[in-house]
Amino acid sequence: MQLRQMGDNMEATSLRRLLGRVGSGDLSRLAELLLDWWQLGRQRRDLAALDDRTLQDIGLSRCDIERELSKPFWRR
């Protein structure tokens, strides 16, 4: 696992722990939504960092990645 991914996993774990402390309710749902958006953005940036050969191996093109990156942060 790359150092960056380890850091991201630790950040997500820390955020989830914090959510557990916040409890249920509107604030918790908002925090969960923000975490989902943050993770989606991280996934899109990770895809953008892949080289063309790796994208080909997983069945994606650079055009697919550009289309994904053009989406607003809240859209899946």
C-alpha positions as CSV (number, residue, x, y, z in Angstrom):
1,M,0.0,0.0,0.0
2,Q,1.3,3.4,-0.9
3,L,2.0,5.9,1.8
4,R,-0.6,8.3,0.5
5,Q,-3.3,5.6,0.5
6,M,-2.3,4.6,4.1
7,G,-2.7,8.3,5.1
8,D,-6.1,8.5,3.4
9,N,-7.3,5.3,5.1
10,M,-6.2,6.6,8.4
11,E,-8.0,9.9,7.8
12,A,-11.2,8.1,6.8
13,T,-10.9,5.9,9.8
14,S,-10.4,8.9,12.1
15,L,-13.4,10.6,10.5
16,R,-15.6,7.5,11.0
17,R,-14.5,7.4,14.7
18,L,-15.5,11.0,15.0
19,L,-18.8,10.3,13.4
20,G,-19.4,7.5,16.0
21,R,-18.9,10.1,18.8
22,V,-21.2,12.6,17.2
23,G,-24.1,10.1,17.4
24,S,-27.2,10.0,15.3
25,G,-29.0,13.0,14.0
26,D,-28.6,15.6,11.3
27,L,-25.0,16.5,12.2
28,S,-24.0,12.8,11.9
29,R,-25.8,12.5,8.5
30,L,-24.1,15.7,7.3
31,A,-20.7,14.5,8.4
32,E,-21.3,11.1,6.7
33,L,-22.3,12.9,3.4
34,L,-19.2,15.1,3.6
35,L,-17.0,12.0,4.1
36,D,-18.6,10.3,1.1
37,W,-17.9,13.3,-1.1
38,W,-14.3,13.5,0.1
39,Q,-13.8,9.8,-0.7
40,L,-15.4,10.2,-4.1
41,G,-13.0,13.1,-4.9
42,R,-10.0,11.0,-3.7
43,Q,-11.1,8.1,-5.9
44,R,-11.4,10.4,-8.9
45,R,-7.9,11.9,-8.3
46,D,-6.5,8.5,-8.0
47,L,-8.0,7.4,-11.3
48,A,-6.6,10.6,-12.9
49,A,-3.1,9.6,-11.7
50,L,-3.1,6.3,-13.5
51,D,-1.1,5.9,-16.7
52,D,-2.8,4.9,-20.0
53,R,-1.5,1.3,-19.8
54,T,-3.0,0.8,-16.4
55,L,-6.3,2.3,-17.5
56,Q,-6.3,0.0,-20.5
57,D,-5.7,-3.0,-18.1
58,I,-8.8,-2.1,-16.2
59,G,-10.9,-1.4,-19.3
60,L,-11.0,2.4,-19.1
61,S,-9.8,5.1,-21.4
62,R,-8.4,8.6,-20.7
63,C,-11.7,9.9,-22.1
64,D,-13.6,7.9,-19.4
65,I,-11.5,9.4,-16.7
66,E,-11.9,13.0,-18.1
67,R,-15.7,12.4,-18.1
68,E,-15.6,11.2,-14.5
69,L,-13.5,14.2,-13.5
70,S,-15.9,16.7,-15.1
71,K,-18.7,15.6,-12.8
72,P,-19.6,17.8,-9.8
73,F,-18.3,16.5,-6.6
74,W,-21.7,15.4,-5.3
75,R,-22.6,13.3,-8.4
76,R,-21.7,9.6,-8.6
